[in-house]
Amino acid sequence: MGAQRPAPSLPDLPWFLVPPEQQFFTKRFQESNFVQAIEGGIDTTHAGFLHTRLTLELALKRETDAKTNRSWGDDEQTNKGLSIAMTNRYARFEMLDTDYGIMIASRREAGDAETYWRINQFLFPYYTMPPGHGVVDRTTPKASYGGHAFVPIDDEHTMTWSFTANLVEPFSEKERDKMLQYPNPGLHAGVPKGLLPPTSEPMGAFRGIHNMRNDYGLDYELQRTSQFCGIPDRSTQDNAVQESMGPIYDRGNEHLGVSDSGVIHMRRRLLEAAKGLQAQAAAAPGVANPRSYLIGACGFLLPNEASWIDTAYELCSLQPQFDALAAMV
């Protein structure tokens, strides 16, 4: 959209710049407005309870849950971040406008001398990159990155694409088998096992087996004994929250707080961009700098007095990795 001719380059999203054997993509139909879905994608505080277990002790217990296919307690860096998030659930937020959208930083105290930062990315017009709970280990660079595209179909329906890419090497057969599981332990509720048999209705090939008509597969025993949310599939937990408020929630009934800072800022940026396009045919943010989309999400620890912005750019920017790969070709 916009008046620019010739059309600008597409954004350099990292998922699309690696060979097919290093990509894993799925899509699923969602019964809500696309902005409502984005809001769930950029809210980082919910991950500390909606997607975790009832207690920190359970979350750190080394085991694989047969009902959810999720492994717990087997990654030291994730255990470190999850321990902080589940101990200190109260996060403060800071935002930084970027060429591609918004860098949304949540911070939690991690003892007397350090702060735990989690960096979530909103990228125009509808991409999100949520961070895991892993704390960056600078001695072992992160290889796998994921995110979503919440593509509007109409005002009340969205096609949710989910992406995972390994920037270093092809996925192993074991890694692909894990990503194809349902309930899915990661981002991919749209794997074949998670979808209903195809029908001729609109988007009939991409409707989830667990949806609002069967309470999203809610398992009360799972919720009573081990998990905060009894819905076994991780991404379907997000669907349930985003859809159950109605396809377009009445924002006049909202009571927003500090934890909604990223949502508030994203709405403002979207409205500003839409009004600019309508009034002046202004190019959307990101159009002029497609390389700015070479970014990822991350979490890290810093001394209390250190700037999170410099570290976030250092650890989240993927341009150096892709420049190095290009030089090897």
C-alpha positions as CSV (number, residue, x, y, z in Angstrom):
1,M,0.0,0.0,0.0
2,G,1.1,3.6,-0.5
3,A,2.2,5.6,-3.4
4,Q,5.8,4.5,-3.7
5,R,6.8,3.3,-7.2
6,P,8.5,0.9,-7.8
7,A,7.2,-1.1,-4.8
8,P,9.6,-1.3,-1.9
9,S,11.4,-4.4,-0.9
10,L,9.8,-6.9,1.4
11,P,11.0,-6.8,5.0
12,D,14.0,-9.0,5.7
13,L,12.3,-11.2,8.3
14,P,14.9,-13.8,9.4
15,W,12.5,-16.8,9.0
16,F,12.3,-16.2,5.3
17,L,16.1,-15.8,4.7
18,V,17.3,-19.3,5.5
19,P,17.0,-22.5,3.4
20,P,13.8,-24.6,3.5
21,E,15.4,-27.2,5.7
22,Q,16.0,-24.6,8.4
23,Q,12.3,-23.4,8.3
24,F,9.1,-24.6,10.0
25,F,5.9,-22.8,9.3
26,T,2.2,-23.5,10.3
27,K,-1.0,-21.6,10.1
28,R,-4.4,-21.7,11.8
29,F,-7.7,-19.9,11.7
30,Q,-8.5,-17.5,14.6
31,E,-11.9,-16.1,15.5
32,S,-10.9,-12.6,16.6
33,N,-9.8,-9.3,15.3
34,F,-6.1,-9.3,14.3
35,V,-5.2,-6.5,16.7
36,Q,-6.7,-8.4,19.5
37,A,-4.3,-11.3,18.6
38,I,-1.3,-9.0,18.3
39,E,-2.0,-7.7,21.8
40,G,-1.7,-11.2,23.2
41,G,1.5,-11.7,21.2
42,I,3.2,-8.7,22.6
43,D,2.1,-9.0,26.2
44,T,5.0,-10.7,28.1
45,T,3.7,-10.9,31.6
46,H,1.1,-13.6,30.9
47,A,3.8,-16.1,30.0
48,G,4.7,-16.3,33.7
49,F,1.4,-17.8,34.7
50,L,-0.8,-18.7,31.7
51,H,1.9,-20.9,30.1
52,T,3.5,-22.3,33.2
53,R,2.8,-24.8,36.0
54,L,1.1,-24.2,39.3
55,T,4.3,-23.8,41.3
56,L,7.9,-23.1,40.7
57,E,8.8,-26.4,42.1
58,L,6.7,-28.2,39.5
59,A,8.1,-25.9,36.7
60,L,11.7,-26.8,37.6
61,K,11.0,-30.6,38.0
62,R,12.9,-32.4,35.2
63,E,10.2,-34.3,33.3
64,T,8.1,-34.4,30.1
65,D,4.4,-33.9,30.7
66,A,2.6,-36.6,28.6
67,K,-0.6,-34.5,28.4
68,T,1.1,-31.4,27.0
69,N,4.2,-32.8,25.4
70,R,6.2,-30.1,27.2
71,S,9.5,-30.7,28.8
72,W,10.3,-29.0,32.1
73,G,13.4,-28.4,34.1
74,D,15.9,-29.6,31.4
75,D,17.4,-26.2,30.4
76,E,19.4,-24.3,32.9
77,Q,19.1,-20.9,31.2
78,T,15.3,-21.3,31.0
79,N,15.1,-22.4,34.6
80,K,17.0,-19.3,35.6
81,G,14.6,-16.9,33.8
82,L,11.5,-18.8,34.8
83,S,12.5,-18.8,38.4
84,I,12.7,-15.0,38.3
85,A,9.4,-14.6,36.4
86,M,7.5,-16.9,38.7
87,T,9.0,-15.5,41.9
88,N,8.6,-11.8,40.9
89,R,5.4,-11.7,38.8
90,Y,5.3,-7.9,38.9
91,A,7.0,-6.4,35.8
92,R,7.6,-2.8,34.8
93,F,7.8,-1.8,31.1
94,E,9.8,0.4,28.9
95,M,9.3,1.0,25.1
96,L,11.6,2.0,22.3
97,D,10.3,3.0,18.9
98,T,12.3,1.5,16.1
99,D,12.3,1.6,12.3
100,Y,10.3,-1.7,12.2
101,G,7.9,-1.0,15.1
102,I,8.4,-1.3,18.8
103,M,10.9,-2.9,21.1
104,I,9.0,-3.7,24.3
105,A,11.1,-4.4,27.4
106,S,9.8,-5.8,30.7
107,R,12.0,-5.7,33.7
108,R,12.0,-7.6,37.0
109,E,14.3,-7.4,40.0
110,A,16.7,-10.4,40.0
111,G,18.3,-10.1,43.5
112,D,19.9,-7.0,44.9
113,A,22.3,-6.2,42.0
114,E,20.7,-7.4,38.8
115,T,17.7,-6.9,36.6
116,Y,16.0,-9.5,34.4
117,W,15.0,-8.0,31.0
118,R,12.7,-9.7,28.4
119,I,12.5,-8.1,25.0
120,N,9.4,-8.6,22.9
121,Q,9.2,-7.3,19.3
122,F,6.3,-5.8,17.5
123,L,7.0,-5.4,13.8
124,F,4.7,-3.5,11.4
125,P,2.1,-4.3,10.3
126,Y,1.2,-7.5,12.2
127,Y,4.3,-9.5,13.2
128,T,5.3,-10.4,16.8
129,M,8.4,-12.1,18.2
130,P,7.8,-13.2,21.8
131,P,10.7,-14.1,24.1
132,G,11.1,-17.3,25.9
133,H,12.2,-17.4,29.5
134,G,15.8,-18.4,28.7
135,V,18.5,-16.0,29.8
136,V,21.0,-15.4,27.0
137,D,24.3,-17.4,27.4
138,R,26.8,-15.3,25.5
139,T,29.1,-18.3,25.2
140,T,26.5,-20.3,23.2
141,P,24.8,-18.0,20.6
142,K,21.1,-18.6,20.2
143,A,20.3,-20.5,16.9
144,S,16.5,-20.9,16.8
145,Y,14.1,-17.9,16.5
146,G,10.3,-17.8,16.3
147,G,7.3,-15.5,15.9
148,H,3.9,-15.0,14.5
149,A,2.1,-13.1,11.8
150,F,-1.6,-12.2,12.6
151,V,-2.9,-11.6,9.1
152,P,-6.5,-10.0,9.0
153,I,-9.1,-11.9,7.0
154,D,-11.9,-9.5,7.9
155,D,-12.8,-7.5,11.1
156,E,-13.5,-10.6,13.1
157,H,-11.2,-13.3,11.7
158,T,-7.5,-13.7,11.5
159,M,-5.1,-16.2,9.9
160,T,-2.3,-16.8,12.4
161,W,1.0,-17.9,10.9
162,S,3.7,-19.2,13.2
163,F,7.3,-19.5,12.3
164,T,10.4,-21.1,13.6
165,A,13.8,-20.9,12.0
166,N,17.2,-22.3,12.8
167,L,19.7,-19.7,11.6
168,V,22.7,-22.1,11.9
169,E,21.9,-25.5,10.5
170,P,19.0,-27.7,9.3
171,F,16.5,-29.0,11.8
172,S,17.2,-32.5,12.8
173,E,14.5,-35.2,12.4
174,K,14.1,-35.2,16.2
175,E,13.5,-31.5,16.2
176,R,11.0,-31.6,13.4
177,D,9.1,-34.5,15.1
178,K,8.9,-32.4,18.3
179,M,7.5,-29.4,16.4
180,L,4.9,-31.7,14.7
181,Q,3.5,-32.9,18.0
182,Y,0.1,-31.9,19.3
183,P,-0.5,-30.7,21.9
184,N,2.4,-28.6,20.7
185,P,5.1,-27.7,23.2
186,G,6.0,-24.5,21.3
187,L,4.4,-22.0,18.9
188,H,2.7,-24.4,16.4
189,A,-1.0,-25.2,17.2
190,G,-1.5,-25.3,13.5
191,V,0.3,-28.6,12.9
192,P,-1.7,-31.3,11.1
193,K,-2.6,-33.2,14.3
194,G,-4.0,-30.0,15.7
195,L,-6.4,-29.3,12.9
196,L,-9.9,-30.6,12.1
197,P,-10.4,-32.6,8.9
198,P,-10.7,-30.1,6.0
199,T,-14.1,-28.9,4.9
200,S,-15.5,-26.6,2.1
201,E,-16.3,-23.8,4.5
202,P,-14.1,-20.7,4.4
203,M,-10.7,-21.5,6.0
204,G,-12.0,-25.1,6.5
205,A,-8.5,-26.6,6.2
206,F,-7.1,-24.5,9.1
207,R,-9.5,-24.8,12.0
208,G,-8.2,-26.1,15.3
209,I,-9.5,-29.3,16.8
210,H,-9.6,-27.5,20.2
211,N,-11.8,-24.3,19.9
212,M,-14.5,-22.3,21.6
213,R,-17.1,-25.1,20.8
214,N,-15.3,-27.6,23.0
215,D,-13.8,-25.3,25.6
216,Y,-10.4,-25.5,23.8
217,G,-9.9,-29.1,25.2
218,L,-9.8,-27.8,28.8
219,D,-8.6,-30.6,31.1
220,Y,-9.7,-29.9,34.7
221,E,-7.5,-32.6,36.2
222,L,-4.4,-31.0,34.5
223,Q,-5.5,-27.6,35.8
224,R,-6.1,-29.0,39.3
225,T,-2.8,-30.9,39.7
226,S,0.0,-29.3,37.6
227,Q,-0.7,-26.5,35.2
228,F,-2.1,-23.0,35.7
229,C,-4.3,-23.4,32.6
230,G,-5.9,-26.7,31.9
231,I,-5.8,-26.3,28.1
232,P,-3.0,-28.8,27.1
233,D,-1.8,-27.0,23.9
234,R,0.3,-23.9,24.6
235,S,-0.8,-21.7,21.7
236,T,-4.4,-22.8,22.1
237,Q,-4.2,-21.2,25.6
238,D,-3.5,-17.9,23.8
239,N,-6.4,-18.5,21.4
240,A,-8.8,-19.1,24.3
241,V,-7.9,-15.8,26.0
242,Q,-8.0,-13.8,22.7
243,E,-11.2,-15.3,21.4
244,S,-13.3,-15.8,24.5
245,M,-13.6,-12.0,25.1
246,G,-15.5,-11.8,21.7
247,P,-14.1,-11.1,18.2
248,I,-13.9,-7.4,19.0
249,Y,-13.9,-6.5,22.6
250,D,-15.6,-3.2,23.7
251,R,-12.5,-1.1,24.6
252,G,-14.7,1.2,26.6
253,N,-14.9,-1.5,29.3
254,E,-11.1,-1.8,29.7
255,H,-9.2,-1.1,32.8
256,L,-5.6,-0.9,31.5
257,G,-2.6,-0.9,33.8
258,V,1.2,-0.8,33.7
259,S,1.5,-4.3,32.3
260,D,-0.6,-3.1,29.2
261,S,2.0,-0.4,28.3
262,G,3.1,-2.3,25.2
263,V,-0.4,-2.8,24.0
264,I,-1.3,0.9,24.5
265,H,1.8,2.0,22.6
266,M,1.2,-0.5,19.7
267,R,-2.3,0.8,19.3
268,R,-1.1,4.3,19.0
269,R,1.6,3.4,16.5
270,L,-1.0,1.5,14.3
271,L,-3.4,4.4,14.4
272,E,-0.8,6.9,13.5
273,A,0.4,4.8,10.6
274,A,-3.2,4.3,9.3
275,K,-4.0,8.0,9.6
276,G,-0.7,8.9,7.8
277,L,-1.5,6.5,5.0
278,Q,-5.1,7.8,4.7
279,A,-4.3,11.5,4.8
280,Q,-0.9,11.8,3.1
281,A,-0.3,8.4,1.5
282,A,2.6,8.1,3.9
283,A,4.7,4.9,3.8
284,A,4.2,2.6,6.7
285,P,7.0,2.3,9.3
286,G,9.6,-0.2,8.2
287,V,9.1,0.3,4.5
288,A,12.2,2.4,4.1
289,N,14.4,0.1,6.1
290,P,13.7,-3.6,5.3
291,R,17.0,-4.7,6.9
292,S,15.7,-3.4,10.3
293,Y,13.5,-6.5,10.4
294,L,16.6,-8.7,11.0
295,I,15.8,-8.9,14.7
296,G,14.8,-11.4,17.3
297,A,13.5,-11.6,20.9
298,C,15.6,-12.4,23.9
299,G,16.0,-12.2,27.7
300,F,19.1,-11.3,29.7
301,L,20.4,-10.2,33.0
302,L,22.1,-6.9,33.6
303,P,23.5,-4.9,36.5
304,N,20.8,-2.6,37.8
305,E,22.5,0.6,36.6
306,A,23.2,-0.7,33.0
307,S,21.3,0.4,29.9
308,W,19.0,-2.3,28.5
309,I,18.8,-0.6,25.1
310,D,22.4,-1.1,24.2
311,T,22.3,-4.8,25.3
312,A,19.0,-5.4,23.5
313,Y,20.3,-4.1,20.2
314,E,23.5,-6.2,20.7
315,L,21.7,-9.5,21.5
316,C,18.5,-9.1,19.4
317,S,20.0,-7.8,16.2
318,L,20.6,-10.6,13.7
319,Q,22.2,-8.5,11.0
320,P,25.8,-9.6,12.0
321,Q,24.8,-13.3,11.7
322,F,23.3,-12.8,8.3
323,D,26.2,-10.6,7.1
324,A,28.6,-13.4,8.2
325,L,26.5,-16.0,6.3
326,A,26.4,-13.9,3.2
327,A,30.2,-13.5,3.3
328,M,30.6,-17.2,3.3
329,V,28.6,-17.8,0.1
